[in-house]
Amino acid sequence: MLSYYSRAARRCVHLFSFVLVPLLSSSGAFGQVAAGQAADQSGSLPEVLVTAPTTVPTPENDVASSISVITDQQIDAHQWRTVPDALETVPGLNVVQTGGPGGLTSVYIRGTSSDHVKVLIDGIDVTDPSNSNAFDFGQLLASDIERIEVLRGPQSGLYGSDAIGGVINIITKKGQGPLKVTGTIEGGSFGTLNQYLRASGSQSIFNYSFNVAHYRSTDTPVTPLNKLLPGEQRNNNSYDNLTFSTKLGADINEHLSLNYVGRYTNSSYFFTGDSLDDTTFLYYPSPTQSQQVDHDYFTRGEMVTSFFDDRLKNYLGINYSDSWSLNLTPDSLPENYQGKRLQEDWRSVIQALPGETVVIGADHKDETLWQINPDTNASQADTGAYAELESNFYNRAFLTSNIRYDDYSTFGGI
């Protein structure tokens, strides 16, 4: 438990960020335009709104931070079935996957640790308290994703000490228009069989999206044949992932909206581990397979109020995440991990003056860690507050500054 909290203490740095971007002409731009986006008939690229750098929808060209955007059109065009497949194309990221599909997948931004990358899905912090607040991307399918924003560089002024490396902000698809039902089914080599079904739309004040995705690969060769003993049969890896997700909204009136998102993943991964030769003290592929079972549940409810022609907007939300993992290894005791987080957050966006936007917010989260072998039970609470000022000077210079304060139950305020 001591090591768990000491790691958290070492992460609490970089609580202020300051950015100034001069633009010499309306065609100049700082920031990275997502690869593969098509130009319109005038020859200019379409405007891309991003939320990760400021929490407020902002044109990408007005953001000085290094950011890449992956759209659903790109995901469909490249036939990326998992989020790691898409992230491998982003500069400045190192995606490390152990074994085949479903293996532990970590993302490192600009050389920082994987637990220094804040990962958000529809505003939910999905990092795992039982895994040093890192996130396993190996269980995340891409079928219902609308946009992935990858923000490189320290962002602790808004997101806290876990965002030293950067932020990966994932936004799922929202229902619009008449009821639309889409589905796919595909199969291929390595025992691959994938299915996806989505029903979405909007009616009156309501919008809805329901998604079911199934990803299966039952015969992925991982162990090199020259590593096997004479006559030994290779055990190929097997992975099965079933994901349910939903996104609901209701615009009660011009001043009040209610939103809800939920996501549940149940996955099972069979893989060949390593065994130790007691004579040579060398590792060799285990003749029997190990199994990893994961259950991930993420949900958020949100109320949005708007006044004075949207010059004052308030967001009040509550998030809950539960990540549970079971590792079964031959000739070893089962290892069981569970990390939970309950978070309440409030954010107010104020259009104070033309070209001046003030964002103030606060959040409180309770995290618990539970595991067997070794037995550990720990908890931690954090209350944070932040403020941000965004300035636009004649559409030529953009200034963003922010500051954050956190008070941890285990080691105080910073």
C-alpha positions in Angstrom: 0.0 0.0 0.0 2.9 2.3 0.7 4.3 1.9 -2.8 0.9 2.6 -4.3 0.6 5.9 -2.6 4.2 6.9 -3.0 3.8 6.5 -6.8 0.8 8.8 -6.6 2.8 11.4 -4.7 5.5 11.4 -7.3 3.0 12.2 -10.1 1.8 15.4 -8.5 3.7 17.9 -10.6 3.2 20.2 -13.6 0.1 22.0 -12.3 0.4 25.1 -14.5 0.5 25.5 -18.2 0.8 28.6 -20.4 0.5 28.8 -24.2 0.8 31.7 -26.6 0.3 31.2 -30.4 0.7 34.0 -32.9 -1.0 33.5 -36.2 0.4 35.6 -39.0 -2.5 35.1 -41.4 -5.8 33.4 -41.5 -4.3 30.5 -43.4 -1.5 29.9 -40.9 -2.0 27.2 -38.3 -0.3 25.6 -35.4 -1.3 22.0 -34.6 -1.6 18.9 -36.6 -4.4 18.2 -39.0 -5.6 14.7 -38.9 -4.2 12.6 -41.7 -6.7 11.5 -44.4 -9.2 14.3 -44.0 -10.5 15.5 -47.3 -10.6 19.1 -48.4 -13.8 20.8 -49.3 -14.6 22.3 -52.7 -12.7 25.5 -51.9 -9.5 23.5 -51.3 -9.4 24.2 -47.5 -9.6 21.6 -44.8 -12.7 21.4 -42.7 -12.6 22.9 -39.2 -12.0 20.3 -36.5 -13.3 21.0 -33.1 -11.4 19.5 -30.2 -12.2 19.4 -26.5 -9.2 17.8 -24.8 -6.9 20.8 -24.6 -9.4 23.2 -23.0 -12.5 21.1 -22.1 -14.4 23.6 -24.4 -15.0 22.8 -28.2 -12.2 24.7 -29.8 -11.0 24.9 -33.5 -7.9 22.8 -33.8 -6.0 25.6 -35.5 -6.6 27.7 -32.4 -4.8 25.3 -30.1 -1.0 25.5 -29.6 -0.7 22.0 -28.0 0.4 19.2 -30.2 -2.8 17.3 -31.0 -3.8 14.6 -33.4 -7.4 13.7 -34.2 -8.6 10.3 -35.5 -12.2 10.4 -36.9 -14.7 7.7 -37.4 -14.2 8.1 -41.2 -10.5 7.2 -40.8 -11.4 4.2 -38.6 -13.8 2.9 -41.2 -11.4 3.6 -44.1 -8.5 1.8 -42.5 -10.8 -0.9 -41.0 -9.3 -0.5 -37.5 -11.2 -2.8 -35.2 -9.4 -1.9 -31.9 -8.2 1.4 -30.5 -4.6 0.3 -30.4 -4.7 -0.3 -34.1 -5.7 3.4 -34.6 -3.2 4.8 -32.0 -0.3 3.1 -33.7 -0.5 5.7 -36.5 -0.2 8.7 -34.2 3.3 10.3 -33.9 4.8 10.7 -30.5 3.1 7.5 -29.2 4.6 4.1 -28.4 1.9 1.4 -28.3 3.2 -1.8 -26.6 1.1 -4.9 -26.9 2.1 -8.2 -25.2 1.2 -11.2 -27.4 -1.7 -11.2 -29.8 -5.1 -9.3 -29.7 -6.3 -9.0 -26.2 -2.9 -8.9 -24.6 -2.0 -6.1 -22.2 -1.6 -3.0 -24.3 0.1 0.1 -22.8 0.5 3.5 -24.5 3.5 5.8 -23.8 3.5 9.5 -24.8 6.8 11.2 -25.5 8.7 8.7 -23.3 6.6 9.1 -20.1 5.2 6.2 -18.2 1.9 4.6 -19.2 0.4 5.8 -15.9 1.2 9.4 -16.9 -1.4 9.3 -19.7 -4.9 10.4 -18.8 -7.5 8.3 -20.7 -11.1 9.6 -20.9 -14.1 8.0 -22.6 -17.0 10.4 -22.9 -15.7 12.3 -19.9 -15.1 9.2 -17.8 -11.6 8.7 -16.3 -11.1 5.0 -17.2 -7.6 4.5 -15.8 -7.4 1.6 -13.4 -6.5 2.2 -9.7 -5.5 -1.4 -9.4 -2.9 -0.9 -12.2 -1.1 2.2 -10.9 -3.8 4.3 -12.7 -2.7 3.0 -16.1 -5.2 1.8 -18.7 -5.2 -1.4 -20.7 -6.1 -0.4 -24.2 -6.1 -4.1 -25.3 -9.8 -4.5 -24.3 -11.1 -1.3 -26.1 -12.9 -1.8 -29.4 -13.3 1.0 -32.0 -16.7 0.2 -33.6 -18.7 2.9 -31.7 -16.1 5.6 -31.6 -16.7 9.0 -33.3 -13.4 10.7 -32.5 -10.1 10.1 -30.7 -8.1 13.2 -29.6 -4.5 12.6 -28.7 -3.1 15.5 -26.8 0.7 15.3 -26.3 2.6 17.1 -23.5 1.9 18.0 -19.9 -1.8 18.8 -19.2 -1.9 18.6 -15.4 -3.3 22.2 -15.1 -6.7 20.8 -16.1 -6.5 17.0 -15.6 -4.3 16.6 -12.6 -1.1 14.8 -11.9 -1.9 11.7 -14.1 -1.7 13.8 -17.3 2.1 14.5 -17.3 2.5 12.7 -20.6 -0.7 13.8 -22.2 -4.4 13.0 -22.6 -6.2 10.6 -24.9 -9.9 11.7 -25.1 -12.3 9.2 -26.7 -15.8 10.4 -27.8 -18.4 7.8 -28.9 -21.1 8.3 -31.4 -24.3 10.1 -30.6 -27.7 9.3 -32.2 -29.1 11.7 -34.7 -32.1 11.7 -37.1 -34.5 8.9 -37.8 -33.9 5.4 -36.4 -31.0 3.8 -38.2 -29.8 0.2 -37.7 -26.4 -0.8 -39.0 -24.5 -4.1 -38.6 -21.5 -5.9 -39.9 -20.1 -9.4 -39.8 -16.7 -10.5 -41.0 -14.4 -13.4 -40.8 -10.9 -14.2 -41.8 -7.6 -15.9 -40.9 -6.4 -16.8 -37.4 -10.0 -17.8 -36.4 -11.2 -14.2 -36.7 -14.9 -13.5 -36.5 -16.2 -10.0 -35.8 -19.8 -8.7 -35.5 -21.2 -5.2 -34.8 -24.8 -4.0 -34.4 -25.9 -0.4 -33.8 -29.3 1.2 -33.4 -29.3 5.0 -33.1 -31.4 8.1 -33.8 -33.3 10.9 -32.2 -37.0 11.7 -31.6 -38.4 15.0 -30.3 -36.1 15.9 -27.4 -34.4 12.5 -27.1 -31.4 11.0 -28.8 -30.2 7.5 -28.4 -27.5 5.0 -29.4 -27.2 1.3 -28.5 -24.2 -0.7 -29.6 -23.1 -4.4 -29.4 -19.7 -5.4 -30.6 -18.1 -8.9 -30.6 -14.4 -9.4 -31.5 -13.0 -12.9 -31.6 -9.6 -14.3 -32.7 -9.1 -18.0 -31.7 -5.9 -19.0 -33.5 -3.2 -16.3 -33.3 0.4 -17.7 -33.5 2.7 -16.0 -31.1 5.4 -18.4 -30.0 8.2 -18.9 -32.6 8.5 -22.5 -33.7 12.3 -22.5 -32.9 11.5 -21.9 -29.2 9.5 -25.1 -28.9 11.0 -28.4 -27.7 11.2 -31.2 -30.3 7.8 -32.6 -30.9 6.1 -30.0 -28.8 2.8 -28.6 -30.1 2.4 -24.8 -30.3 -0.5 -23.4 -28.4 -1.9 -20.3 -30.3 -3.4 -17.4 -28.4 -7.2 -17.0 -28.3 -9.2 -13.9 -27.5 -12.9 -13.1 -27.2 -14.4 -9.7 -26.4 -18.1 -8.8 -26.0 -18.8 -5.0 -25.5 -22.1 -3.3 -24.8 -22.3 0.5 -24.9 -25.1 3.1 -24.9 -25.3 6.9 -25.2 -28.6 8.7 -24.3 -29.6 12.3 -24.1 -32.6 14.5 -23.5 -32.8 18.3 -24.3 -35.5 19.1 -21.8 -35.7 22.8 -22.9 -33.3 25.5 -24.0 -31.8 25.7 -20.6 -31.5 22.0 -19.5 -30.1 18.8 -21.0 -29.5 15.4 -19.5 -27.0 12.9 -20.8 -26.0 9.3 -19.9 -23.3 7.0 -21.2 -22.5 3.4 -20.2 -20.0 0.8 -21.4 -19.5 -2.8 -20.3 -16.8 -5.1 -21.6 -16.4 -8.9 -20.9 -13.3 -10.4 -22.4 -11.3 -13.6 -22.1 -7.7 -14.1 -23.3 -5.8 -17.4 -23.5 -2.1 -17.1 -24.0 1.1 -19.1 -23.7 3.3 -17.9 -20.8 6.8 -18.8 -19.8 8.1 -21.7 -17.6 11.4 -21.9 -15.9 13.8 -24.9 -16.5 15.0 -25.9 -13.1 18.2 -27.3 -14.6 19.3 -24.6 -17.0 17.5 -21.8 -15.3 16.2 -20.7 -18.8 12.7 -19.7 -19.7 10.8 -21.7 -22.3 7.2 -21.5 -23.6 4.8 -23.1 -21.1 3.2 -26.4 -22.4 -0.2 -25.2 -21.0 -1.9 -21.9 -21.4 -2.8 -19.2 -19.0 -6.0 -17.2 -19.0 -6.8 -13.6 -18.3 -10.5 -12.6 -17.7 -11.5 -8.9 -17.7 -14.7 -7.1 -16.8 -14.8 -3.3 -17.3 -17.8 -1.2 -16.5 -17.8 2.6 -17.1 -20.8 4.9 -16.7 -21.6 8.7 -16.4 -24.6 10.8 -15.8 -24.5 14.5 -16.6 -26.7 17.5 -16.3 -26.0 20.6 -18.5 -27.6 24.0 -17.9 -27.3 27.0 -20.2 -28.2 30.6 -19.6 -27.8 34.0 -21.3 -27.7 32.7 -24.9 -25.1 30.0 -23.9 -22.7 32.6 -22.4 -23.0 30.6 -19.2 -23.0 26.8 -19.3 -22.7 24.5 -16.3 -21.8 20.8 -16.4 -22.6 18.6 -13.3 -21.7 14.9 -13.6 -21.0 11.8 -11.7 -18.8 8.9 -13.0 -18.3 5.4 -11.9 -15.7 2.9 -13.1 -15.1 -0.7 -12.1 -12.2 -2.7 -13.6 -11.9 -6.3 -12.5 -9.2 -8.8 -13.7 -8.5 -12.4 -13.0 -5.3 -14.2 -14.0 -5.2 -18.0 -14.0 -1.7 -19.5 -14.5 -1.0 -23.2 -14.3 0.8 -24.3 -11.1 0.2 -20.9 -9.5 -2.5 -19.4 -7.3 -5.1 -17.2 -9.0 -4.4 -13.5 -9.1 -7.4 -11.2 -8.7 -7.4 -7.4 -9.1 -10.2 -4.8 -8.8 -10.0 -1.0 -9.1 -13.0 1.2 -8.5 -13.5 5.0 -8.9 -16.4 7.2 -8.0 -16.1 10.8 -9.2 -18.3 13.8 -9.0 -17.3 16.9 -11.1 -18.6 20.4 -11.8 -17.5 22.7 -14.6 -18.7 26.2 -15.5 -17.9 27.9 -18.8 -18.3 31.7 -18.9 -18.1 33.9 -22.0 -17.0 36.9 -19.9 -16.2 39.2 -22.8 -15.8 38.9 -26.6 -12.8 36.7 -27.1 -12.5 35.9 -23.4 -13.7 32.6 -21.9 -13.3 31.6 -18.3 -13.6 27.9 -17.2 -13.7 27.0 -13.5 -14.3 23.6 -12.1 -13.9 21.2 -9.3 -14.0 17.4 -8.8 -13.8 14.8 -6.1 -13.0 11.2 -6.5 -12.8 8.1 -4.3 -10.5 5.3 -5.5 -10.2 1.8 -4.1 -7.8 -1.0 -4.8 -8.4 -4.6 -4.0 -6.3 -7.6 -4.9 -5.6 -11.2 -4.0 -2.0 -12.7 -4.2 -0.6 -10.6 -2.7 -3.6 -9.5 -0.6 -4.0 -5.7 -0.7 -6.8 -3.4 0.2 -6.3 0.4 -0.1 -8.3 3.5 -0.7 -7.6 7.1 -1.6 -9.6 10.3 -2.0 -8.8 13.5 -4.0 -10.5 16.8 -4.2 -9.3 19.2 -6.9 -10.2 22.6 -8.3 -9.0 24.4 -11.4 -9.4 27.6 -13.4 -8.6 28.4 -17.0 -8.6 31.6 -19.1 -8.9 31.5 -22.9 -8.2 34.7 -24.9 -8.6 35.3 -28.6 -6.9 38.5 -29.8 -8.4 39.5 -33.2 -8.2 35.8 -34.5 -4.4 36.2 -34.6 -3.1 35.3 -31.2 -4.6 32.8 -28.8 -3.7 32.6 -25.1 -4.6 29.7 -22.8 -3.5 29.6 -19.1 -4.7 27.3 -16.3 -3.9 26.3 -12.8 -5.0 23.4 -10.6 -4.9 22.5 -6.9 -5.4 19.0 -5.5 -5.8 17.8 -1.9 -5.1 14.1 -1.4 -6.4 12.2 1.6 -3.0 10.4 1.9 -0.4 13.1 1.6 -2.2 16.5 1.6 -2.5 19.3 -0.8 -0.3 20.4 -3.7 
